[in-house]
């Protein structure tokens, strides 16, 4: 896989999911490999951050992974595919103005973007591709409110170049890992397109199957 990933072989890895169904899919893929601890973080960035900090405060890990399902942006990530974040963006952290949205960075109050190790991102994506899984790499957006209109989806895709997916926990978990200076990855599988809310079109079972398959690859990458 490459020397950078070799650094993590045999080390302890924490996987945080948002809900139990995601946890179960990850565990099936990992085959209960004891190198990994898989825990439910809760829904939303705040709950996820608190849960992750609680774990990291009492246990030592060499890598934190946020794994789960997500919505994929049109023409970037199809339903059933896997996305690997190269950046995690808190896309609704900022201010609305008459001229448009201002990010935390533009307001001068910090940063709403966490940049991930590009070598690790690339090597994990390549391992997933080598296993025959459709993979996209790009920005995964963290939002407190899931997108439900075409207009919002278009605005987000325009404002955050390279956005491939949106979810609700990544920035919180990444922030917790960053606080403890632990490397972080976010890996999602796509259950639905980002845009008009249509539960009938969601393919959660397909996304969970892809999450299990992706987790199986991770077990081989890091063992």
TORPALO-445380 format. One record per residue (C-alpha): residue number from 0; residue in one letter; chain; x, y, z. Coordinates in steps of 0.25 Angstrom, whole numbers, plus 5000, padded with zeros to 4 digits. Layout:
N
<r NUM 'a' 'A' <X Y Z>>,
...
REM end
This chain:
223
<r 0 'x' 'A' <5000 5000 5000>>,
<r 1 'x' 'A' <5012 5009 5002>>,
<r 2 'x' 'A' <5021 5014 5013>>,
<r 3 'x' 'A' <5011 5024 5019>>,
<r 4 'x' 'A' <5001 5014 5022>>,
<r 5 'x' 'A' <5011 5004 5027>>,
<r 6 'x' 'A' <5013 5014 5038>>,
<r 7 'x' 'A' <4999 5010 5043>>,
<r 8 'x' 'A' <4999 4995 5042>>,
<r 9 'x' 'A' <4996 4988 5055>>,
<r 10 'x' 'A' <4993 5001 5062>>,
<r 11 'x' 'A' <4980 5005 5069>>,
<r 12 'x' 'A' <4969 5011 5061>>,
<r 13 'x' 'A' <4956 5018 5065>>,
<r 14 'x' 'A' <4944 5018 5056>>,
<r 15 'x' 'A' <4933 5027 5059>>,
<r 16 'x' 'A' <4919 5025 5053>>,
<r 17 'x' 'A' <4907 5034 5055>>,
<r 18 'x' 'A' <4896 5023 5057>>,
<r 19 'x' 'A' <4896 5008 5060>>,
<r 20 'x' 'A' <4893 5003 5046>>,
<r 21 'x' 'A' <4906 5009 5041>>,
<r 22 'x' 'A' <4913 5003 5053>>,
<r 23 'x' 'A' <4908 4989 5050>>,
<r 24 'x' 'A' <4912 4991 5035>>,
<r 25 'x' 'A' <4926 4995 5039>>,
<r 26 'x' 'A' <4927 4983 5048>>,
<r 27 'x' 'A' <4923 4973 5038>>,
<r 28 'x' 'A' <4934 4979 5028>>,
<r 29 'x' 'A' <4944 4979 5039>>,
<r 30 'x' 'A' <4941 4965 5044>>,
<r 31 'x' 'A' <4942 4970 5058>>,
<r 32 'x' 'A' <4957 4972 5056>>,
<r 33 'x' 'A' <4962 4976 5070>>,
<r 34 'x' 'A' <4971 4986 5064>>,
<r 35 'x' 'A' <4959 4995 5062>>,
<r 36 'x' 'A' <4949 5001 5072>>,
<r 37 'x' 'A' <4936 5005 5066>>,
<r 38 'x' 'A' <4926 5014 5074>>,
<r 39 'x' 'A' <4914 5022 5071>>,
<r 40 'x' 'A' <4916 5037 5072>>,
<r 41 'x' 'A' <4902 5042 5071>>,
<r 42 'x' 'A' <4896 5051 5060>>,
<r 43 'x' 'A' <4901 5065 5058>>,
<r 44 'x' 'A' <4915 5071 5059>>,
<r 45 'x' 'A' <4914 5075 5074>>,
<r 46 'x' 'A' <4909 5061 5079>>,
<r 47 'x' 'A' <4920 5055 5070>>,
<r 48 'x' 'A' <4931 5064 5075>>,
<r 49 'x' 'A' <4927 5062 5090>>,
<r 50 'x' 'A' <4926 5046 5088>>,
<r 51 'x' 'A' <4940 5046 5081>>,
<r 52 'x' 'A' <4946 5055 5092>>,
<r 53 'x' 'A' <4941 5046 5103>>,
<r 54 'x' 'A' <4947 5034 5096>>,
<r 55 'x' 'A' <4961 5041 5093>>,
<r 56 'x' 'A' <4962 5046 5107>>,
<r 57 'x' 'A' <4963 5032 5113>>,
<r 58 'x' 'A' <4969 5024 5102>>,
<r 59 'x' 'A' <4980 5025 5092>>,
<r 60 'x' 'A' <4978 5023 5077>>,
<r 61 'x' 'A' <4987 5025 5065>>,
<r 62 'x' 'A' <4976 5029 5055>>,
<r 63 'x' 'A' <4962 5033 5056>>,
<r 64 'x' 'A' <4952 5030 5044>>,
<r 65 'x' 'A' <4938 5036 5043>>,
<r 66 'x' 'A' <4931 5025 5034>>,
<r 67 'x' 'A' <4916 5025 5030>>,
<r 68 'x' 'A' <4906 5028 5019>>,
<r 69 'x' 'A' <4904 5042 5013>>,
<r 70 'x' 'A' <4898 5050 5001>>,
<r 71 'x' 'A' <4906 5051 4989>>,
<r 72 'x' 'A' <4906 5063 4980>>,
<r 73 'x' 'A' <4901 5061 4966>>,
<r 74 'x' 'A' <4912 5057 4956>>,
<r 75 'x' 'A' <4922 5055 4967>>,
<r 76 'x' 'A' <4918 5043 4975>>,
<r 77 'x' 'A' <4907 5033 4970>>,
<r 78 'x' 'A' <4898 5025 4980>>,
<r 79 'x' 'A' <4906 5013 4985>>,
<r 80 'x' 'A' <4920 5019 4982>>,
<r 81 'x' 'A' <4930 5022 4993>>,
<r 82 'x' 'A' <4936 5036 4996>>,
<r 83 'x' 'A' <4948 5039 5003>>,
<r 84 'x' 'A' <4950 5054 5009>>,
<r 85 'x' 'A' <4963 5062 5005>>,
<r 86 'x' 'A' <4956 5073 5013>>,
<r 87 'x' 'A' <4945 5074 5023>>,
<r 88 'x' 'A' <4937 5087 5022>>,
<r 89 'x' 'A' <4927 5092 5032>>,
<r 90 'x' 'A' <4919 5098 5021>>,
<r 91 'x' 'A' <4909 5105 5029>>,
<r 92 'x' 'A' <4918 5111 5040>>,
<r 93 'x' 'A' <4918 5126 5037>>,
<r 94 'x' 'A' <4909 5137 5034>>,
<r 95 'x' 'A' <4898 5141 5023>>,
<r 96 'x' 'A' <4900 5155 5017>>,
<r 97 'x' 'A' <4892 5162 5006>>,
<r 98 'x' 'A' <4904 5159 4997>>,
<r 99 'x' 'A' <4904 5144 5001>>,
<r 100 'x' 'A' <4910 5134 5011>>,
<r 101 'x' 'A' <4923 5138 5018>>,
<r 102 'x' 'A' <4931 5126 5024>>,
<r 103 'x' 'A' <4938 5126 5037>>,
<r 104 'x' 'A' <4951 5129 5030>>,
<r 105 'x' 'A' <4945 5141 5023>>,
<r 106 'x' 'A' <4940 5146 5036>>,
<r 107 'x' 'A' <4953 5145 5042>>,
<r 108 'x' 'A' <4949 5136 5054>>,
<r 109 'x' 'A' <4957 5124 5050>>,
<r 110 'x' 'A' <4955 5113 5040>>,
<r 111 'x' 'A' <4943 5104 5035>>,
<r 112 'x' 'A' <4952 5095 5027>>,
<r 113 'x' 'A' <4961 5084 5032>>,
<r 114 'x' 'A' <4971 5079 5022>>,
<r 115 'x' 'A' <4975 5064 5023>>,
<r 116 'x' 'A' <4988 5057 5020>>,
<r 117 'x' 'A' <4987 5056 5005>>,
<r 118 'x' 'A' <4997 5044 5004>>,
<r 119 'x' 'A' <4988 5036 5013>>,
<r 120 'x' 'A' <4975 5040 5006>>,
<r 121 'x' 'A' <4981 5036 4992>>,
<r 122 'x' 'A' <4986 5023 4997>>,
<r 123 'x' 'A' <4973 5019 5004>>,
<r 124 'x' 'A' <4965 5023 4991>>,
<r 125 'x' 'A' <4975 5015 4983>>,
<r 126 'x' 'A' <4973 5003 4991>>,
<r 127 'x' 'A' <4958 5004 4990>>,
<r 128 'x' 'A' <4959 5006 4975>>,
<r 129 'x' 'A' <4968 4994 4974>>,
<r 130 'x' 'A' <4957 4986 4981>>,
<r 131 'x' 'A' <4947 4990 4970>>,
<r 132 'x' 'A' <4939 5000 4978>>,
<r 133 'x' 'A' <4935 5013 4971>>,
<r 134 'x' 'A' <4942 5024 4978>>,
<r 135 'x' 'A' <4942 5039 4978>>,
<r 136 'x' 'A' <4952 5048 4986>>,
<r 137 'x' 'A' <4948 5063 4990>>,
<r 138 'x' 'A' <4942 5072 5001>>,
<r 139 'x' 'A' <4932 5065 5010>>,
<r 140 'x' 'A' <4923 5076 5015>>,
<r 141 'x' 'A' <4918 5076 5030>>,
<r 142 'x' 'A' <4904 5082 5031>>,
<r 143 'x' 'A' <4895 5084 5043>>,
<r 144 'x' 'A' <4883 5084 5033>>,
<r 145 'x' 'A' <4882 5073 5022>>,
<r 146 'x' 'A' <4880 5080 5008>>,
<r 147 'x' 'A' <4866 5078 5003>>,
<r 148 'x' 'A' <4865 5087 4991>>,
<r 149 'x' 'A' <4872 5088 4978>>,
<r 150 'x' 'A' <4875 5103 4980>>,
<r 151 'x' 'A' <4883 5100 4993>>,
<r 152 'x' 'A' <4890 5088 4986>>,
<r 153 'x' 'A' <4895 5097 4975>>,
<r 154 'x' 'A' <4899 5108 4984>>,
<r 155 'x' 'A' <4907 5099 4993>>,
<r 156 'x' 'A' <4914 5092 4981>>,
<r 157 'x' 'A' <4917 5106 4975>>,
<r 158 'x' 'A' <4922 5112 4988>>,
<r 159 'x' 'A' <4931 5100 4992>>,
<r 160 'x' 'A' <4939 5095 4980>>,
<r 161 'x' 'A' <4941 5080 4980>>,
<r 162 'x' 'A' <4930 5077 4989>>,
<r 163 'x' 'A' <4926 5062 4987>>,
<r 164 'x' 'A' <4917 5059 4999>>,
<r 165 'x' 'A' <4910 5065 5011>>,
<r 166 'x' 'A' <4908 5059 5024>>,
<r 167 'x' 'A' <4906 5064 5039>>,
<r 168 'x' 'A' <4918 5059 5047>>,
<r 169 'x' 'A' <4931 5060 5040>>,
<r 170 'x' 'A' <4936 5074 5045>>,
<r 171 'x' 'A' <4933 5071 5059>>,
<r 172 'x' 'A' <4940 5057 5059>>,
<r 173 'x' 'A' <4952 5063 5051>>,
<r 174 'x' 'A' <4953 5075 5061>>,
<r 175 'x' 'A' <4953 5065 5073>>,
<r 176 'x' 'A' <4964 5057 5066>>,
<r 177 'x' 'A' <4972 5070 5063>>,
<r 178 'x' 'A' <4971 5074 5077>>,
<r 179 'x' 'A' <4978 5062 5081>>,
<r 180 'x' 'A' <4988 5063 5069>>,
<r 181 'x' 'A' <4983 5049 5063>>,
<r 182 'x' 'A' <4982 5047 5048>>,
<r 183 'x' 'A' <4968 5047 5043>>,
<r 184 'x' 'A' <4960 5041 5031>>,
<r 185 'x' 'A' <4946 5042 5027>>,
<r 186 'x' 'A' <4940 5031 5018>>,
<r 187 'x' 'A' <4926 5031 5014>>,
<r 188 'x' 'A' <4917 5023 5004>>,
<r 189 'x' 'A' <4906 5030 4997>>,
<r 190 'x' 'A' <4891 5027 4999>>,
<r 191 'x' 'A' <4884 5038 4992>>,
<r 192 'x' 'A' <4887 5051 4983>>,
<r 193 'x' 'A' <4889 5064 4990>>,
<r 194 'x' 'A' <4876 5072 4986>>,
<r 195 'x' 'A' <4861 5071 4987>>,
<r 196 'x' 'A' <4857 5062 4999>>,
<r 197 'x' 'A' <4851 5049 4994>>,
<r 198 'x' 'A' <4852 5038 5004>>,
<r 199 'x' 'A' <4846 5028 4993>>,
<r 200 'x' 'A' <4859 5030 4985>>,
<r 201 'x' 'A' <4869 5028 4996>>,
<r 202 'x' 'A' <4876 5015 4995>>,
<r 203 'x' 'A' <4881 5013 5010>>,
<r 204 'x' 'A' <4883 4998 5009>>,
<r 205 'x' 'A' <4892 5000 4996>>,
<r 206 'x' 'A' <4900 5010 5004>>,
<r 207 'x' 'A' <4901 5001 5016>>,
<r 208 'x' 'A' <4906 4990 5007>>,
<r 209 'x' 'A' <4916 4999 5001>>,
<r 210 'x' 'A' <4921 5003 5015>>,
<r 211 'x' 'A' <4923 4989 5019>>,
<r 212 'x' 'A' <4931 4986 5006>>,
<r 213 'x' 'A' <4939 4999 5009>>,
<r 214 'x' 'A' <4942 4995 5023>>,
<r 215 'x' 'A' <4947 4981 5018>>,
<r 216 'x' 'A' <4957 4988 5010>>,
<r 217 'x' 'A' <4961 4997 5022>>,
<r 218 'x' 'A' <4963 4984 5030>>,
<r 219 'x' 'A' <4973 4979 5019>>,
<r 220 'x' 'A' <4980 4993 5018>>,
<r 221 'x' 'A' <4983 4995 5033>>,
<r 222 'x' 'A' <4985 4981 5038>>,
REM end
